[in-house]
């Protein structure tokens, strides 16, 4: 789940990271009124979308007066902004952020990401921050430096100080701000925290000029305070219901319903369906915290999907999710639904034989296959 700029900055400011004065607006009149609260010499009007690249697509404009701010807001609101990250369909601008324009002396790129190999927080930084950072980093990947950022302490501070000197930052304030950002990253289960530009102003202050945050959707159960924001992320009612039941589900346009555990297996299943000439109705990742009742709810959502013609059950049992747990969930859904789609199943790993037995003894209309390739081919055949 991504936070737009104003939400990202609101969170960063709670951890003591300086951000420019700004106000959210959903109309031209609100944008003009925001200027009175900000009281700056010059303003920036920013389209609030979660995709990057808006600056190069006309989503960031400078204005000198409240009336000029209102004019820019009027042009942006209701428009569709197409950037390198939105695809051709673009993203609707439903709100804008009016902010104090800052006189920048130096601009840097700072980001925190989760190192999936080690579980550590990874700091990425570059001396060349700003609107064109992504283009420059693609042309020269060496422009981005990286280090593992540990918890606050003398050793970490010493390592971070030396690291920042390597990109031209020798002040103390950025060290404190980056460690505060790490605290925000860990406490809120982020997968990405990007500040670009992270800038020193002409009067020597360090400020997060722009920010983007991504929260791990699988950790939302630990953050009920984010639940109202989930509803504004463009999720369908079906996807939100799945999330409440420990299942990551994304609706698609095809007719093959996928039930799988693990994001990697779900993506592989989706790719194999496309390669075989089929079209998935969804992507599914059963979280490790899901019970058989949660899984039953997820399968019920697929059975309620009118386009779905077949269920492809592709499960590798292990860890906290075993094959029999998934099989139980599927039988719960079928016992409560009047619609019984044919099931093509491939089960491997922990309790695979027991899961197969459950499906057969509970009279599920199932075909069992030993390999993913065979199961996908059969599901595509049935869907046709």
N, C-alpha and C positions, 0 to 999 in steps of 0.2 A: 504494500500500500504506500503510495507516494503522497507526501505533503507538498502543497504548493508553497510558493515563496513566503507569503505572509504567515502561514502556519509554521513553517520551518524557522523563520526568524523569531516568532513568538516563543518557540521552545528554546532556541539558543539564548535568547535574552534572559530566560529564567535561570540559566546557568552562568550568567555574568558575562556573556559575549556581547560586545557592543554591536548595535545595528543602527542604521539611519532611522530617523523619525519617519513614521509612515502611517497611513490609514487605508483601510479597505473601502472600496466604493462599488456599488452596483448600478449606479446611474450617473449621468453627467452632473446633475445637481449635487449629488453626494460627493463627487470628485472635487467640485469647486469648494464645497463646505470643508472638505478635508484640509485644504490649503490653509484655512484660518487656524486650525489646530496645530499644523506643522510649522507655520510661520517661517518659511525659508526664502532665500533670495531667488532660488531656482528649484524647479521640481522635475521629478521623473515620473512618467506614467507607464506602468508595467502591466501587460496582460497576464492574468493569473491562470496559467495552464501548467500541467505537470510535465509536459514534454520540454526537452531542452532545445536550444537553437532559436528561441523566439526573437532575440536581439537582431539576428540577421534576417528575420522574416517580418520585421516591422512591428514587433510586439513590445518594443521599448522606445519611448519617445520623451524628449526633453521639452519643457515648457516654462516660460518665464513668469506667467501670470495665472491667476485662478481661471480667468476666462479661456486662456489657451489650454489649460489643463482640462477644462470641461469639453473643449472642442476635440482634443485628442481622445478623451474617454468616450465621447459620442461615436467617434469613428471605430474604436476598438470593440466596444460592447455589442454583442450580437453577431460579431463577425466570426469567421472561421479562419483560424491561423494555421497555415501549413508550414511545417518546419521539417528539417532532415529527420526528426524522430517521430513525427506524427503519421507519416505516410501520406498518400494523396488525399485521404478523407479529411485530414486536418483535425483541429480540436476547437470546439466552440468556446469563445471568450464570454463568460457570464459575469465576471467581476474583474476589476482592475485594482492595482495598488498604487496609491499616490505617495511619493516618497521625497524626502529632502535630497536634492542633488549635492553630491560631495565633490570637492576638488581633490583629485587623487594624485599623489606623487609617485607611488609604486603599486603595482598590481601583481598578486601571486595567485596560484591555484593551490588549494588545500582540500584534501578529501580523506575521509576515513572509510574503510571497507572491511568486511569480515573475510579473513583468510580462511577459506573453507578447508584447507589442508591441515592447518594447525589449530584453528579455533581462536586465533589471536586477532587483535585489532591491527590493521595495516594502515599506515600513514603514507599517503601519496602527496607529493608536493612538486611545484614547478615555479620557477622565477618568471614564467611567461603566462600569467593569468589574464583573464578578460574574455571578450566576446569570441575571439578567434582561437581560443585555446585548443579546442578539439581538432581543428584543422591543422594547427601547428604540431600537436602531439602525434597525429597520424603520419605527418611527413617525417617527424623525428621523434621516435619513441623515447630516445634517451633524454628528452627534455623533462621527463617525469622521473623523479627520484622516489625511492620508497624505503621504509624501515618499519620493523615491528614496534608498535608503541605499547609499552607495558604500563602498569599502574603507576600513579604518581609516587615519586620517591626520588632520593638523591641521584641514584644511577640513571633512572629514566630521564630526569631533568638534564643531566650532563649529556646523555646521548642525544636527546632532542635538541639541545642548544647547539651541539656540533653539527647535527644534521641540518638545522635551519641555516647555519652559517654557510653551508655548502650551496644554498640557493640564494644567498645574499641577505638573509635576515639575521641581524645581530642584536636586536632589542630583546628585553626581558618579557614585555607584555605578550608577544605572540606565544611564548612558551606556556604561560598561564592560560591563555585562551584556548590553545590546542588541547591541553590537558583537561580543561573544562569541557571541551567538545567531546573528548573521549568518555568522560563521565556521562554526558548526555547520551552518547552512542550506546553504551553498555546498559544503562538504567532503562532505556526505552526500547531495547531489542531492535536496534537499527541494523540494516544491512548496508546502508550507504548514508554518508553525511558529506555533502559537497558544498564548499564555500568558494565561489568563483565570481568576481575576484575577492580575495582576502587582501585588503588594501591598507596602505599607510596614507593618510590624508596629508595635505600640505601643511597642516598644523601639528603633525606628528602623532595623530591618533590612529589606532589600528581598529578597523571596522570590517564586519562581514557585509559586503555590498550586495551580494546575492547568495542564496542558499537553497539547497534541495535536500530533502530527507526521504529515505525509504525505510519503512517499518516491516519487519518480518511478519507476514500475515499469519503464520502458524503460531505466533506468540501473542496474538490479540486477546486470548483468554486471560492473559496477565494484565491487560490494560483496558478495563471497561471504560476508562475515560476517552478512549479513541473510538468507541462504538458509534457515536453520532457522526463521526467523520467518515466511517466506512460507507454509510448510506449516501455520501456525496461523491463517492469514487466512481460512479457510473456502473456499479454492479447491479445485475438484475435481481429481482426478488428471489429467483431460484438460487443464484449464486450466494446471496446473503444467507438464505436458509441453510445451504450446505455448510457455509463457514461457521454458523452457529452449532453445527453438529460435527465439528472437527474434520471437515472435508474441504479441500481446495478444489473448486469446480469452476470451470469456465465454459460457457455455452458456445457452441460452434454451429455451423450450418448444415452439417451432414445428417446421416441416418443410422450411424452405428454408435450405440451408447457404450462408453468405456468405463469399466470398473477396474481400477488398478491401485496398488499401494506404492508410494514413493514417486517423487516428481520425475526422476530419471526414467523409471519404467513407464510412467504415463506418457512422457514425451516420446520415448522410443516406440510405444504402441501407436501413438498418433502418427508418427512418421511412417511406420510400416503400413498403416492403413492407406495413407496417401500413395505410397509406393506401389501398393497392390491395386490401385485404381478405385479405392473407396473414399468415403468422406466421413470423418468422425462427427458425432453430434455434440461431443464435449471433450474436454480434458479433465481428468480426475486424479487427485492425489489424496489417498486416505492417510491422514496423519497418524503417527504412532500412538497418539492419545485416544484415537477413536475406538469406541466400544462396538459390539455387534449391533446394538440399537442405533448408534450413529450411522453405521454403514447401511443399515436397513433404510434409514431416512434418505441417504444419498441415492440408493438404488430406486427408491420410490419416486424421487425427483426425475430420474431417467424414464421410468415407466409412464410418468405423466407428460413426457415430451412427445407431442403428436408425430414429429418427424421420425423418431426412432423406430427402427424395424427389427433390431436385434441387439442383444447385450453381449459385448465381448468382455469376459472376465479373465484378466491377465494378472495373476498374483504370484509373487515370490515371497513365501513366508520366511520370517526371520525377525530378530530383534523383538519388538513388542507387538508386532502384527503377524499372527499365524494364519495359515490358509483356512483352518476351521472357523476362526473368528469371522473372516470375510464371508465364508459360505453360510454361516449362521445368519449374518446380516442380510444376505440376499434372500434367504428363505423367509425371514421376517417380512421383507418387502412384498414378496409374492403371496404370502398368506393374507395380506391386508389389501391387495390390489385386485381389481377385476380384470386388469390387463396383464396378460402373461406372455411377454415377448420370448422368442426362442433365445437360449443362452448358449454361447460357444465359450468353453472354458479351457484354460491352461493354468494348472496349479503346480507349483514347484516349491521346494524348500520345506520349512517347518510345518508338519501336520498336513502335507499335501494329500496323502492317501485318505486321511480322516475327512478332510474337506470335500474330496470327491465323493466319499461315501454319503456324507450329509446331503449333498445335492441330489444324488440318485435316490436315496431312501425317502426324501421329502417330496419326491415326484416333480422336481423342477424340470421343465422341458430343456434338457441340457445335452450337449455333445461335448465329450472330453477329448482334447488333443494333447499330444506329448510336447509339441514344440510351439513357439510363438508364431513361426512362419505358417504352420498348418492352421493354427487357430485364426490368424488374421485372414488367410485366404478363404477359409470357410465363412467367416463373418461377412466378408465382402460379397461372397457369392449369395448368401441369404439376403443381404440388403438389396441386391439387384432384383 
